[in-house]
Amino acid sequence: MKKSKVVIIGDRYTVNAFGLVGIEGFVAESAEKARELLSSLARSPDVGVVLVTKDIADDVSDIIERISRTQRWPVIATIPSRWSSIEPIDVGELLKKALGVG
């Protein structure tokens, strides 16, 4: 099945902002909820990209690393929220992973 869906896990403000452009989102108010959501989305047959806000990604970096290391899909990318800063995303590395050459 084609994995084409993009989803976001983050705070209410960020999820609502992405919802305005049609991206499905899930609010995670705790690390436990974020872990549950990531595990579920990693098993979803149609999810290709999961965006996670930095503040949440910092709390669940172990599961993000495990999913990224053991599965080709979904590609998980960390994005800044309204209140955080983040290092630039290496789009080249994300593309290599998505294409299975990296």
TORFIDO-31046 format. One record per residue (C-alpha): z, x, y; residue number from 1. Coordinates in steps of 0.1 Angstrom, whole numbers. Example, Ala and Ser with C-alpha at 12.3 -4.5 7.8 and 13.67 -1.06 7.14 Angstrom:
2
<sekol><c3>78</c3><c1>123</c1><c2>-45</c2><k>1</k></sekol>
<sekol><c3>71</c3><c1>137</c1><c2>-11</c2><k>2</k></sekol>
END
This chain:
102
<sekol><c3>0</c3><c1>0</c1><c2>0</c2><k>1</k></sekol>
<sekol><c3>-8</c3><c1>12</c1><c2>35</c2><k>2</k></sekol>
<sekol><c3>23</c3><c1>24</c1><c2>54</c2><k>3</k></sekol>
<sekol><c3>15</c3><c1>14</c1><c2>90</c2><k>4</k></sekol>
<sekol><c3>46</c3><c1>-2</c1><c2>104</c2><k>5</k></sekol>
<sekol><c3>66</c3><c1>16</c1><c2>132</c2><k>6</k></sekol>
<sekol><c3>103</c3><c1>6</c1><c2>136</c2><k>7</k></sekol>
<sekol><c3>131</c3><c1>18</c1><c2>157</c2><k>8</k></sekol>
<sekol><c3>169</c3><c1>22</c1><c2>151</c2><k>9</k></sekol>
<sekol><c3>190</c3><c1>25</c1><c2>182</c2><k>10</k></sekol>
<sekol><c3>212</c3><c1>10</c1><c2>208</c2><k>11</k></sekol>
<sekol><c3>206</c3><c1>-25</c1><c2>220</c2><k>12</k></sekol>
<sekol><c3>189</c3><c1>-14</c1><c2>253</c2><k>13</k></sekol>
<sekol><c3>164</c3><c1>9</c1><c2>236</c2><k>14</k></sekol>
<sekol><c3>156</c3><c1>-16</c1><c2>208</c2><k>15</k></sekol>
<sekol><c3>150</c3><c1>-43</c1><c2>233</c2><k>16</k></sekol>
<sekol><c3>128</c3><c1>-20</c1><c2>254</c2><k>17</k></sekol>
<sekol><c3>106</c3><c1>-12</c1><c2>224</c2><k>18</k></sekol>
<sekol><c3>106</c3><c1>-48</c1><c2>214</c2><k>19</k></sekol>
<sekol><c3>88</c3><c1>-56</c1><c2>246</c2><k>20</k></sekol>
<sekol><c3>58</c3><c1>-37</c1><c2>233</c2><k>21</k></sekol>
<sekol><c3>59</c3><c1>-52</c1><c2>199</c2><k>22</k></sekol>
<sekol><c3>79</c3><c1>-26</c1><c2>179</c2><k>23</k></sekol>
<sekol><c3>104</c3><c1>-41</c1><c2>155</c2><k>24</k></sekol>
<sekol><c3>139</c3><c1>-26</c1><c2>160</c2><k>25</k></sekol>
<sekol><c3>174</c3><c1>-26</c1><c2>146</c2><k>26</k></sekol>
<sekol><c3>206</c3><c1>-21</c1><c2>165</c2><k>27</k></sekol>
<sekol><c3>230</c3><c1>3</c1><c2>148</c2><k>28</k></sekol>
<sekol><c3>264</c3><c1>2</c1><c2>164</c2><k>29</k></sekol>
<sekol><c3>279</c3><c1>26</c1><c2>138</c2><k>30</k></sekol>
<sekol><c3>269</c3><c1>55</c1><c2>117</c2><k>31</k></sekol>
<sekol><c3>275</c3><c1>34</c1><c2>86</c2><k>32</k></sekol>
<sekol><c3>250</c3><c1>7</c1><c2>98</c2><k>33</k></sekol>
<sekol><c3>225</c3><c1>34</c1><c2>107</c2><k>34</k></sekol>
<sekol><c3>227</c3><c1>49</c1><c2>72</c2><k>35</k></sekol>
<sekol><c3>223</c3><c1>15</c1><c2>56</c2><k>36</k></sekol>
<sekol><c3>192</c3><c1>8</c1><c2>78</c2><k>37</k></sekol>
<sekol><c3>176</c3><c1>42</c1><c2>71</c2><k>38</k></sekol>
<sekol><c3>181</c3><c1>38</c1><c2>33</c2><k>39</k></sekol>
<sekol><c3>165</c3><c1>4</c1><c2>34</c2><k>40</k></sekol>
<sekol><c3>136</c3><c1>14</c1><c2>56</c2><k>41</k></sekol>
<sekol><c3>130</c3><c1>45</c1><c2>34</c2><k>42</k></sekol>
<sekol><c3>124</c3><c1>22</c1><c2>5</c2><k>43</k></sekol>
<sekol><c3>102</c3><c1>-3</c1><c2>24</c2><k>44</k></sekol>
<sekol><c3>66</c3><c1>-1</c1><c2>12</c2><k>45</k></sekol>
<sekol><c3>50</c3><c1>-7</c1><c2>47</c2><k>46</k></sekol>
<sekol><c3>71</c3><c1>15</c1><c2>70</c2><k>47</k></sekol>
<sekol><c3>53</c3><c1>46</c1><c2>81</c2><k>48</k></sekol>
<sekol><c3>74</c3><c1>58</c1><c2>110</c2><k>49</k></sekol>
<sekol><c3>110</c3><c1>53</c1><c2>119</c2><k>50</k></sekol>
<sekol><c3>121</c3><c1>62</c1><c2>154</c2><k>51</k></sekol>
<sekol><c3>159</c3><c1>69</c1><c2>158</c2><k>52</k></sekol>
<sekol><c3>176</c3><c1>74</c1><c2>191</c2><k>53</k></sekol>
<sekol><c3>193</c3><c1>108</c1><c2>195</c2><k>54</k></sekol>
<sekol><c3>228</c3><c1>96</c1><c2>197</c2><k>55</k></sekol>
<sekol><c3>225</c3><c1>78</c1><c2>163</c2><k>56</k></sekol>
<sekol><c3>204</c3><c1>106</c1><c2>147</c2><k>57</k></sekol>
<sekol><c3>232</c3><c1>131</c1><c2>155</c2><k>58</k></sekol>
<sekol><c3>256</c3><c1>110</c1><c2>135</c2><k>59</k></sekol>
<sekol><c3>234</c3><c1>106</c1><c2>105</c2><k>60</k></sekol>
<sekol><c3>214</c3><c1>139</c1><c2>104</c2><k>61</k></sekol>
<sekol><c3>223</c3><c1>144</c1><c2>68</c2><k>62</k></sekol>
<sekol><c3>205</c3><c1>113</c1><c2>56</c2><k>63</k></sekol>
<sekol><c3>176</c3><c1>119</c1><c2>79</c2><k>64</k></sekol>
<sekol><c3>172</c3><c1>154</c1><c2>65</c2><k>65</k></sekol>
<sekol><c3>175</c3><c1>141</c1><c2>29</c2><k>66</k></sekol>
<sekol><c3>149</c3><c1>114</c1><c2>34</c2><k>67</k></sekol>
<sekol><c3>125</c3><c1>138</c1><c2>52</c2><k>68</k></sekol>
<sekol><c3>129</c3><c1>165</c1><c2>25</c2><k>69</k></sekol>
<sekol><c3>124</c3><c1>142</c1><c2>-5</c2><k>70</k></sekol>
<sekol><c3>99</c3><c1>116</c1><c2>7</c2><k>71</k></sekol>
<sekol><c3>65</c3><c1>118</c1><c2>24</c2><k>72</k></sekol>
<sekol><c3>71</c3><c1>84</c1><c2>40</c2><k>73</k></sekol>
<sekol><c3>84</c3><c1>73</c1><c2>63</c2><k>74</k></sekol>
<sekol><c3>81</c3><c1>100</c1><c2>90</c2><k>75</k></sekol>
<sekol><c3>114</c3><c1>100</c1><c2>109</c2><k>76</k></sekol>
<sekol><c3>114</c3><c1>111</c1><c2>146</c2><k>77</k></sekol>
<sekol><c3>143</c3><c1>114</c1><c2>170</c2><k>78</k></sekol>
<sekol><c3>137</c3><c1>100</c1><c2>205</c2><k>79</k></sekol>
<sekol><c3>160</c3><c1>100</c1><c2>235</c2><k>80</k></sekol>
<sekol><c3>179</c3><c1>69</c1><c2>245</c2><k>81</k></sekol>
<sekol><c3>186</c3><c1>60</c1><c2>281</c2><k>82</k></sekol>
<sekol><c3>217</c3><c1>81</c1><c2>281</c2><k>83</k></sekol>
<sekol><c3>206</c3><c1>112</c1><c2>261</c2><k>84</k></sekol>
<sekol><c3>185</c3><c1>142</c1><c2>264</c2><k>85</k></sekol>
<sekol><c3>164</c3><c1>157</c1><c2>236</c2><k>86</k></sekol>
<sekol><c3>142</c3><c1>186</c1><c2>228</c2><k>87</k></sekol>
<sekol><c3>105</c3><c1>180</c1><c2>228</c2><k>88</k></sekol>
<sekol><c3>90</c3><c1>165</c1><c2>196</c2><k>89</k></sekol>
<sekol><c3>67</c3><c1>189</c1><c2>177</c2><k>90</k></sekol>
<sekol><c3>38</c3><c1>164</c1><c2>172</c2><k>91</k></sekol>
<sekol><c3>19</c3><c1>190</c1><c2>152</c2><k>92</k></sekol>
<sekol><c3>46</c3><c1>192</c1><c2>126</c2><k>93</k></sekol>
<sekol><c3>49</c3><c1>155</c1><c2>124</c2><k>94</k></sekol>
<sekol><c3>12</c3><c1>151</c1><c2>119</c2><k>95</k></sekol>
<sekol><c3>12</c3><c1>178</c1><c2>92</c2><k>96</k></sekol>
<sekol><c3>40</c3><c1>160</c1><c2>73</c2><k>97</k></sekol>
<sekol><c3>23</c3><c1>126</c1><c2>77</c2><k>98</k></sekol>
<sekol><c3>-10</c3><c1>141</c1><c2>63</c2><k>99</k></sekol>
<sekol><c3>9</c3><c1>158</c1><c2>35</c2><k>100</k></sekol>
<sekol><c3>-2</c3><c1>193</c1><c2>45</c2><k>101</k></sekol>
<sekol><c3>31</c3><c1>206</c1><c2>60</c2><k>102</k></sekol>
END
